[in-house]
Amino acid sequence: MARRYDAEFDDDEDYRVAKPRHRRIRRSSAAAESKTIGPGIALLVVSLLHLLGTFAYAPIYLLSLSNNPDLIANQHRPGYVLGYYVGAGAVLGVPAIVNLLVAIGGICMVRRQLYPMALIGTFAACIPCCGPLAIMGIPFGIWAAVVLFDPNVRTAFEAAH
């Protein structure tokens, strides 16, 4: 439906005076800051707990791997031993890398910089198999995604550049 021009408003001075744009940006920036700090800190806490769990589990995992009777029996086969250690690196390394991405994404959310990296960290938090506290990462990742897709938050990320 086309907008009708009303001559009454043409004489009204308040109608012509536009509000300064910087006030609205400041308000939306403050609102975006209050929206991004909560999920950003939650992502940081969850990722740091994941990393601590991974690093605490690493020595136990490697010791149990070195005492594995199947590995001891097949020590003469170098490819077999290498496969065990590559698997151990994947079991410990992939969750550590994913949780580093989550931590970096949380930092980006708190600082409102690097919007794509904040999104990557948010989606990485939703991967359910990357740590002992994966159940905690999923709801915080969804919360962060909802916040990041808010247009005011995206504007605040762009204004921070």
Z-matrix of the N, CA and C atoms (Angstrom, degrees):
N
C 1 1.444
C 2 1.527 1 108.05
N 3 1.307 2 115.61 1 132.60
C 4 1.462 3 120.49 2 -177.71
C 5 1.524 4 109.75 3 -74.12
N 6 1.308 5 115.13 4 145.39
C 7 1.462 6 121.10 5 179.39
C 8 1.517 7 109.15 6 -82.55
N 9 1.306 8 115.39 7 131.82
C 10 1.459 9 120.48 8 -178.34
C 11 1.519 10 110.02 9 -87.73
N 12 1.319 11 116.84 10 138.57
C 13 1.451 12 121.42 11 177.12
C 14 1.518 13 107.87 12 -83.63
N 15 1.303 14 116.88 13 129.64
C 16 1.457 15 121.52 14 -179.04
C 17 1.525 16 108.00 15 -111.85
N 18 1.300 17 116.77 16 119.57
C 19 1.463 18 121.93 17 -176.48
C 20 1.523 19 111.81 18 -68.45
N 21 1.312 20 118.57 19 -22.48
C 22 1.461 21 120.49 20 179.96
C 23 1.520 22 111.87 21 -62.78
N 24 1.289 23 116.60 22 -36.90
C 25 1.454 24 119.94 23 -177.07
C 26 1.517 25 112.55 24 -75.21
N 27 1.288 26 117.86 25 -18.87
C 28 1.461 27 121.72 26 -177.91
C 29 1.521 28 111.12 27 -64.89
N 30 1.319 29 118.02 28 -33.08
C 31 1.461 30 121.35 29 -178.95
C 32 1.518 31 112.89 30 -84.04
N 33 1.280 32 117.83 31 -15.06
C 34 1.461 33 122.32 32 -177.19
C 35 1.535 34 109.47 33 -79.73
N 36 1.326 35 116.49 34 120.40
C 37 1.460 36 120.52 35 -177.52
C 38 1.524 37 112.13 36 -68.34
N 39 1.338 38 117.37 37 -35.29
C 40 1.462 39 119.98 38 -179.71
C 41 1.517 40 111.39 39 -62.66
N 42 1.313 41 115.44 40 -28.49
C 43 1.460 42 119.47 41 -178.22
C 44 1.528 43 110.19 42 -68.20
N 45 1.329 44 117.19 43 -37.35
C 46 1.458 45 121.32 44 -176.61
C 47 1.523 46 113.18 45 -81.52
N 48 1.308 47 117.87 46 -25.41
C 49 1.457 48 120.70 47 -176.51
C 50 1.525 49 108.79 48 -77.71
N 51 1.299 50 114.94 49 119.03
C 52 1.469 51 119.59 50 179.88
C 53 1.524 52 108.85 51 -90.88
N 54 1.302 53 114.93 52 143.45
C 55 1.454 54 119.21 53 177.02
C 56 1.522 55 108.63 54 -72.21
N 57 1.321 56 116.87 55 144.20
C 58 1.472 57 118.44 56 178.11
C 59 1.528 58 110.77 57 -60.61
N 60 1.309 59 115.78 58 136.28
C 61 1.458 60 121.73 59 -176.21
C 62 1.532 61 112.12 60 -70.26
N 63 1.331 62 118.37 61 -31.01
C 64 1.455 63 120.51 62 -175.82
C 65 1.531 64 112.51 63 -65.36
N 66 1.308 65 118.22 64 -28.26
C 67 1.461 66 119.17 65 178.03
C 68 1.518 67 110.97 66 -65.56
N 69 1.323 68 116.01 67 -42.17
C 70 1.459 69 119.35 68 -179.43
C 71 1.522 70 110.76 69 -67.17
N 72 1.311 71 117.71 70 -36.81
C 73 1.461 72 120.95 71 179.13
C 74 1.521 73 109.85 72 -66.96
N 75 1.314 74 117.77 73 -40.93
C 76 1.460 75 119.73 74 178.70
C 77 1.517 76 110.90 75 -62.72
N 78 1.343 77 116.34 76 -43.44
C 79 1.454 78 119.01 77 179.55
C 80 1.518 79 111.08 78 -64.05
N 81 1.330 80 116.95 79 -43.19
C 82 1.460 81 118.84 80 -179.10
C 83 1.528 82 110.24 81 -70.26
N 84 1.339 83 116.73 82 -30.53
C 85 1.456 84 119.25 83 177.39
C 86 1.525 85 110.59 84 -67.84
N 87 1.327 86 116.65 85 -41.37
C 88 1.465 87 119.63 86 177.72
C 89 1.523 88 110.49 87 -66.61
N 90 1.320 89 116.70 88 -39.20
C 91 1.466 90 119.88 89 177.90
C 92 1.520 91 110.43 90 -66.78
N 93 1.330 92 116.55 91 -39.83
C 94 1.470 93 120.38 92 178.61
C 95 1.517 94 110.56 93 -66.66
N 96 1.337 95 116.62 94 -36.84
C 97 1.465 96 119.36 95 177.73
C 98 1.518 97 110.83 96 -62.83
N 99 1.315 98 116.47 97 -43.26
C 100 1.459 99 118.88 98 -179.95
C 101 1.526 100 111.06 99 -69.18
N 102 1.326 101 117.54 100 -27.04
C 103 1.469 102 120.05 101 178.18
C 104 1.521 103 112.71 102 -77.95
N 105 1.324 104 118.04 103 -34.09
C 106 1.469 105 120.26 104 -173.49
C 107 1.521 106 113.79 105 -88.14
N 108 1.311 107 118.20 106 -21.24
C 109 1.466 108 119.30 107 -176.29
C 110 1.528 109 111.69 108 -67.07
N 111 1.328 110 117.81 109 -43.47
C 112 1.465 111 120.88 110 -178.38
C 113 1.521 112 113.68 111 -59.45
N 114 1.349 113 118.22 112 -57.70
C 115 1.463 114 118.18 113 179.61
C 116 1.522 115 113.00 114 -67.18
N 117 1.335 116 117.20 115 -29.96
C 118 1.464 117 119.32 116 178.21
C 119 1.522 118 111.68 117 -64.59
N 120 1.323 119 116.73 118 -44.71
C 121 1.466 120 120.58 119 178.15
C 122 1.526 121 109.99 120 -67.53
N 123 1.333 122 117.13 121 -38.30
C 124 1.472 123 119.74 122 178.33
C 125 1.528 124 110.46 123 -62.47
N 126 1.328 125 117.70 124 -42.03
C 127 1.464 126 120.25 125 177.39
C 128 1.523 127 111.05 126 -63.18
N 129 1.331 128 116.69 127 -40.31
C 130 1.466 129 119.94 128 177.97
C 131 1.527 130 111.55 129 -62.82
N 132 1.318 131 117.06 130 -46.35
C 133 1.461 132 120.57 131 -178.34
C 134 1.522 133 110.88 132 -63.45
N 135 1.329 134 116.82 133 -46.07
C 136 1.465 135 120.02 134 -179.30
C 137 1.522 136 110.88 135 -63.49
N 138 1.337 137 116.75 136 -42.87
C 139 1.472 138 118.62 137 -178.76
C 140 1.526 139 111.32 138 -67.77
N 141 1.314 140 117.62 139 -37.76
C 142 1.463 141 119.03 140 178.06
C 143 1.528 142 111.50 141 -68.03
N 144 1.335 143 117.54 142 -37.27
C 145 1.461 144 120.25 143 174.97
C 146 1.528 145 111.08 144 -65.18
N 147 1.329 146 116.28 145 -39.11
C 148 1.468 147 120.24 146 175.97
C 149 1.526 148 110.43 147 -61.70
N 150 1.330 149 116.24 148 -46.33
C 151 1.467 150 119.83 149 -178.69
C 152 1.522 151 111.23 150 -64.28
N 153 1.320 152 117.70 151 -42.15
C 154 1.467 153 120.17 152 176.96
C 155 1.528 154 111.09 153 -61.47
N 156 1.329 155 116.06 154 -41.37
C 157 1.457 156 119.71 155 177.36
C 158 1.514 157 112.32 156 -64.32
N 159 1.308 158 116.57 157 -40.65
C 160 1.467 159 120.55 158 179.36
C 161 1.517 160 110.77 159 -65.37
N 162 1.322 161 117.01 160 -44.69
C 163 1.465 162 119.78 161 -178.89
C 164 1.529 163 112.27 162 -72.45
N 165 1.322 164 117.13 163 -28.00
C 166 1.467 165 119.73 164 175.77
C 167 1.527 166 110.33 165 -73.66
N 168 1.317 167 116.45 166 -32.14
C 169 1.461 168 121.23 167 -178.65
C 170 1.525 169 112.02 168 -80.67
N 171 1.329 170 118.11 169 -22.97
C 172 1.472 171 121.83 170 -175.39
C 173 1.529 172 113.26 171 -57.24
N 174 1.338 173 120.64 172 -51.14
C 175 1.467 174 118.73 173 -179.31
C 176 1.534 175 112.59 174 -62.89
N 177 1.320 176 116.61 175 -38.40
C 178 1.467 177 119.87 176 178.98
C 179 1.521 178 109.89 177 -63.65
N 180 1.315 179 116.10 178 -43.48
C 181 1.463 180 120.88 179 -179.62
C 182 1.527 181 111.10 180 -64.71
N 183 1.316 182 116.69 181 -44.87
C 184 1.461 183 119.81 182 -178.78
C 185 1.533 184 111.71 183 -68.14
N 186 1.330 185 117.97 184 -36.64
C 187 1.467 186 120.48 185 176.17
C 188 1.520 187 111.24 186 -65.77
N 189 1.318 188 116.66 187 -42.81
C 190 1.464 189 118.68 188 178.16
C 191 1.520 190 111.05 189 -66.78
N 192 1.303 191 116.55 190 -30.47
C 193 1.461 192 120.45 191 177.87
C 194 1.523 193 110.60 192 -69.93
N 195 1.323 194 116.90 193 -39.87
C 196 1.466 195 119.68 194 -178.88
C 197 1.533 196 111.78 195 -71.99
N 198 1.331 197 118.06 196 -21.99
C 199 1.466 198 121.49 197 177.80
C 200 1.532 199 112.64 198 -97.23
N 201 1.302 200 116.97 199 10.39
C 202 1.463 201 121.57 200 -179.26
C 203 1.529 202 109.60 201 -69.40
N 204 1.332 203 119.42 202 122.53
C 205 1.468 204 120.94 203 -177.92
C 206 1.524 205 112.67 204 -63.89
N 207 1.312 206 116.75 205 -32.26
C 208 1.464 207 119.40 206 178.76
C 209 1.528 208 110.51 207 -66.92
N 210 1.309 209 116.83 208 -39.23
C 211 1.457 210 120.80 209 178.43
C 212 1.526 211 111.12 210 -69.71
N 213 1.320 212 117.05 211 -40.04
C 214 1.471 213 121.15 212 178.86
C 215 1.526 214 110.26 213 -64.75
N 216 1.320 215 117.26 214 -39.92
C 217 1.468 216 120.81 215 -178.93
C 218 1.523 217 112.47 216 -68.84
N 219 1.315 218 116.98 217 -26.71
C 220 1.465 219 120.66 218 -176.61
C 221 1.525 220 112.61 219 -109.42
N 222 1.332 221 118.09 220 30.05
C 223 1.463 222 120.52 221 -178.53
C 224 1.520 223 112.16 222 -66.97
N 225 1.301 224 117.67 223 -23.95
C 226 1.467 225 120.06 224 -179.15
C 227 1.529 226 111.33 225 -73.73
N 228 1.320 227 118.38 226 -11.77
C 229 1.463 228 122.22 227 178.45
C 230 1.531 229 108.42 228 -100.98
N 231 1.335 230 118.07 229 100.12
C 232 1.474 231 119.77 230 -174.16
C 233 1.526 232 113.41 231 -62.51
N 234 1.306 233 118.24 232 -34.64
C 235 1.461 234 119.79 233 179.61
C 236 1.517 235 111.79 234 -66.09
N 237 1.303 236 116.85 235 -32.72
C 238 1.452 237 122.41 236 179.79
C 239 1.535 238 110.36 237 -66.80
N 240 1.310 239 116.09 238 -46.06
C 241 1.469 240 121.59 239 178.99
C 242 1.525 241 110.04 240 -66.03
N 243 1.320 242 116.52 241 -43.06
C 244 1.460 243 120.51 242 179.38
C 245 1.525 244 110.62 243 -60.81
N 246 1.322 245 116.10 244 -40.15
C 247 1.466 246 119.83 245 178.30
C 248 1.517 247 112.21 246 -61.52
N 249 1.308 248 116.62 247 -39.20
C 250 1.467 249 119.73 248 177.10
C 251 1.526 250 111.00 249 -62.17
N 252 1.317 251 116.89 250 -44.14
C 253 1.458 252 119.40 251 -176.95
C 254 1.531 253 112.38 252 -74.90
N 255 1.314 254 117.31 253 -31.22
C 256 1.470 255 119.49 254 173.79
C 257 1.521 256 109.54 255 -66.19
N 258 1.327 257 116.35 256 -41.23
C 259 1.460 258 119.98 257 176.25
C 260 1.519 259 111.99 258 -62.27
N 261 1.335 260 116.24 259 -40.18
C 262 1.464 261 119.90 260 178.00
C 263 1.526 262 110.47 261 -64.32
N 264 1.319 263 116.30 262 -39.90
C 265 1.470 264 119.39 263 177.39
C 266 1.518 265 111.70 264 -63.73
N 267 1.334 266 116.67 265 -37.85
C 268 1.463 267 119.61 266 178.40
C 269 1.521 268 111.25 267 -69.54
N 270 1.321 269 116.87 268 -40.88
C 271 1.464 270 120.51 269 -178.79
C 272 1.528 271 110.71 270 -65.00
N 273 1.321 272 116.91 271 -36.03
C 274 1.465 273 120.05 272 -178.87
C 275 1.528 274 112.49 273 -93.57
N 276 1.322 275 117.34 274 -33.46
C 277 1.456 276 120.74 275 -172.97
C 278 1.518 277 115.08 276 -79.91
N 279 1.328 278 117.39 277 -41.18
C 280 1.468 279 120.11 278 -177.44
C 281 1.530 280 111.30 279 -63.05
N 282 1.339 281 119.27 280 -48.96
C 283 1.470 282 117.31 281 176.70
C 284 1.529 283 113.12 282 -61.50
N 285 1.323 284 117.63 283 -34.88
C 286 1.467 285 119.89 284 178.60
C 287 1.527 286 110.78 285 -64.30
N 288 1.327 287 116.88 286 -42.23
C 289 1.471 288 120.61 287 179.23
C 290 1.527 289 110.62 288 -66.01
N 291 1.323 290 116.59 289 -44.00
C 292 1.470 291 120.03 290 179.53
C 293 1.522 292 110.35 291 -62.51
N 294 1.327 293 117.20 292 -41.50
C 295 1.462 294 119.47 293 -179.42
C 296 1.526 295 112.41 294 -71.74
N 297 1.315 296 117.53 295 -27.71
C 298 1.470 297 119.21 296 171.47
C 299 1.525 298 110.50 297 -65.73
N 300 1.331 299 116.78 298 -39.05
C 301 1.465 300 120.12 299 175.66
C 302 1.528 301 111.30 300 -62.63
N 303 1.335 302 116.27 301 -39.56
C 304 1.461 303 120.17 302 178.14
C 305 1.532 304 110.09 303 -64.58
N 306 1.328 305 117.23 304 -42.29
C 307 1.475 306 120.43 305 179.52
C 308 1.529 307 110.87 306 -64.44
N 309 1.316 308 116.71 307 -43.09
C 310 1.473 309 120.11 308 178.33
C 311 1.526 310 110.22 309 -64.12
N 312 1.333 311 116.70 310 -40.19
C 313 1.461 312 120.11 311 176.74
C 314 1.522 313 112.19 312 -63.10
N 315 1.335 314 116.92 313 -38.63
C 316 1.464 315 120.40 314 176.87
C 317 1.520 316 111.77 315 -64.96
N 318 1.324 317 116.49 316 -40.44
C 319 1.474 318 120.40 317 177.36
C 320 1.522 319 110.02 318 -63.78
N 321 1.326 320 116.66 319 -42.32
C 322 1.471 321 120.41 320 178.57
C 323 1.523 322 111.26 321 -63.41
N 324 1.324 323 117.19 322 -35.61
C 325 1.471 324 119.14 323 178.15
C 326 1.517 325 111.44 324 -68.62
N 327 1.316 326 116.97 325 -42.57
C 328 1.468 327 119.71 326 -178.95
C 329 1.526 328 110.14 327 -65.27
N 330 1.327 329 116.80 328 -39.13
C 331 1.470 330 120.66 329 -178.18
C 332 1.524 331 113.06 330 -87.14
N 333 1.341 332 116.85 331 -9.53
C 334 1.469 333 123.16 332 -177.18
C 335 1.521 334 111.37 333 55.04
N 336 1.315 335 114.89 334 49.83
C 337 1.461 336 121.43 335 176.15
C 338 1.522 337 108.20 336 -133.38
N 339 1.304 338 116.40 337 154.31
C 340 1.466 339 123.44 338 177.10
C 341 1.531 340 111.53 339 55.92
N 342 1.310 341 115.62 340 68.64
C 343 1.461 342 122.53 341 -178.59
C 344 1.533 343 112.62 342 -54.40
N 345 1.343 344 119.89 343 -44.19
C 346 1.471 345 118.49 344 178.90
C 347 1.527 346 112.89 345 -61.75
N 348 1.317 347 117.69 346 -37.17
C 349 1.462 348 120.24 347 179.49
C 350 1.530 349 110.77 348 -69.21
N 351 1.328 350 116.95 349 -35.47
C 352 1.466 351 119.77 350 175.55
C 353 1.527 352 110.29 351 -63.65
N 354 1.340 353 116.64 352 -39.14
C 355 1.468 354 119.74 353 177.06
C 356 1.523 355 111.60 354 -65.84
N 357 1.322 356 117.25 355 -41.58
C 358 1.468 357 120.71 356 179.17
C 359 1.526 358 109.79 357 -61.83
N 360 1.322 359 117.16 358 -44.84
C 361 1.460 360 120.57 359 177.84
C 362 1.517 361 112.38 360 -63.36
N 363 1.324 362 116.51 361 -36.57
C 364 1.456 363 120.94 362 178.31
C 365 1.521 364 111.19 363 -64.98
N 366 1.331 365 116.63 364 -45.97
C 367 1.460 366 119.74 365 -179.36
C 368 1.527 367 111.09 366 -70.92
N 369 1.324 368 117.00 367 -31.74
C 370 1.469 369 119.45 368 176.61
C 371 1.526 370 110.94 369 -66.60
N 372 1.317 371 117.19 370 -31.78
C 373 1.468 372 119.67 371 178.01
C 374 1.522 373 111.95 372 -66.56
N 375 1.317 374 116.82 373 -22.52
C 376 1.471 375 120.91 374 -178.99
C 377 1.520 376 112.90 375 -85.73
N 378 1.336 377 118.74 376 -1.45
C 379 1.461 378 120.79 377 177.67
C 380 1.526 379 107.38 378 -76.76
N 381 1.329 380 117.95 379 118.91
C 382 1.461 381 119.40 380 -169.65
C 383 1.522 382 116.17 381 -78.60
N 384 1.314 383 119.57 382 -11.57
C 385 1.469 384 119.17 383 -172.94
C 386 1.526 385 113.19 384 -108.52
N 387 1.298 386 117.88 385 22.61
C 388 1.463 387 119.41 386 -173.30
C 389 1.520 388 113.13 387 -112.91
N 390 1.290 389 117.57 388 49.95
C 391 1.451 390 119.69 389 174.23
C 392 1.508 391 112.41 390 144.94
N 393 1.322 392 114.78 391 166.80
C 394 1.469 393 119.14 392 -178.01
C 395 1.524 394 113.29 393 -71.35
N 396 1.306 395 118.44 394 -19.81
C 397 1.464 396 121.75 395 -177.90
C 398 1.522 397 111.43 396 -111.39
N 399 1.318 398 116.49 397 36.77
C 400 1.461 399 120.79 398 -175.99
C 401 1.519 400 112.14 399 -61.83
N 402 1.309 401 116.76 400 -31.51
C 403 1.463 402 119.99 401 -179.88
C 404 1.530 403 110.17 402 -62.27
N 405 1.338 404 117.13 403 -34.25
C 406 1.464 405 120.31 404 178.63
C 407 1.517 406 111.84 405 -73.99
N 408 1.323 407 117.39 406 -31.81
C 409 1.464 408 120.16 407 -177.10
C 410 1.512 409 113.54 408 -69.77
N 411 1.318 410 117.58 409 -32.04
C 412 1.461 411 120.43 410 -175.87
C 413 1.534 412 112.29 411 -65.35
N 414 1.339 413 120.81 412 -52.01
C 415 1.472 414 117.83 413 179.98
C 416 1.524 415 113.21 414 -65.90
N 417 1.339 416 117.05 415 -34.98
C 418 1.467 417 118.30 416 177.62
C 419 1.523 418 111.02 417 -69.62
N 420 1.318 419 117.23 418 -34.24
C 421 1.462 420 120.53 419 176.07
C 422 1.520 421 111.67 420 -66.33
N 423 1.323 422 116.86 421 -39.95
C 424 1.473 423 120.32 422 177.44
C 425 1.522 424 110.21 423 -66.66
N 426 1.334 425 116.62 424 -41.92
C 427 1.469 426 120.57 425 177.95
C 428 1.530 427 109.84 426 -60.11
N 429 1.327 428 116.70 427 -45.75
C 430 1.461 429 120.32 428 -179.95
C 431 1.525 430 111.12 429 -64.00
N 432 1.339 431 117.83 430 -38.24
C 433 1.466 432 120.52 431 179.15
C 434 1.524 433 111.04 432 -65.32
N 435 1.327 434 116.92 433 -41.65
C 436 1.461 435 119.92 434 178.22
C 437 1.527 436 110.04 435 -61.68
N 438 1.317 437 116.69 436 -42.25
C 439 1.469 438 120.73 437 179.63
C 440 1.530 439 110.37 438 -66.30
N 441 1.328 440 117.28 439 -42.99
C 442 1.468 441 119.97 440 -176.98
C 443 1.521 442 112.89 441 -67.97
N 444 1.315 443 118.30 442 -27.30
C 445 1.459 444 120.30 443 179.45
C 446 1.520 445 112.96 444 -84.79
N 447 1.319 446 117.62 445 1.08
C 448 1.462 447 121.72 446 174.14
C 449 1.534 448 108.16 447 -71.08
N 450 1.349 449 118.62 448 128.77
C 451 1.474 450 120.37 449 -177.91
C 452 1.529 451 113.60 450 -59.50
N 453 1.346 452 118.27 451 -35.18
C 454 1.464 453 120.32 452 179.20
C 455 1.530 454 111.00 453 -66.15
N 456 1.316 455 116.46 454 -36.96
C 457 1.459 456 120.33 455 179.27
C 458 1.520 457 109.95 456 -68.06
N 459 1.312 458 116.75 457 -42.61
C 460 1.470 459 120.21 458 178.50
C 461 1.533 460 110.58 459 -62.52
N 462 1.331 461 116.56 460 -40.03
C 463 1.468 462 120.35 461 176.96
C 464 1.531 463 110.42 462 -62.78
N 465 1.330 464 116.69 463 -39.06
C 466 1.464 465 119.81 464 179.35
C 467 1.523 466 110.83 465 -66.72
N 468 1.335 467 117.88 466 -35.25
C 469 1.470 468 120.17 467 175.41
C 470 1.522 469 110.03 468 -64.50
N 471 1.326 470 117.17 469 -42.53
C 472 1.469 471 120.76 470 -179.38
C 473 1.524 472 111.32 471 -68.85
N 474 1.338 473 117.01 472 -34.82
C 475 1.464 474 120.80 473 179.78
C 476 1.517 475 112.00 474 -72.39
N 477 1.335 476 117.06 475 -22.29
C 478 1.459 477 120.54 476 -179.08
C 479 1.522 478 112.51 477 -74.91
N 480 1.330 479 116.86 478 -15.81
C 481 1.478 480 119.11 479 -179.88
C 482 1.469 481 111.31 480 -66.91
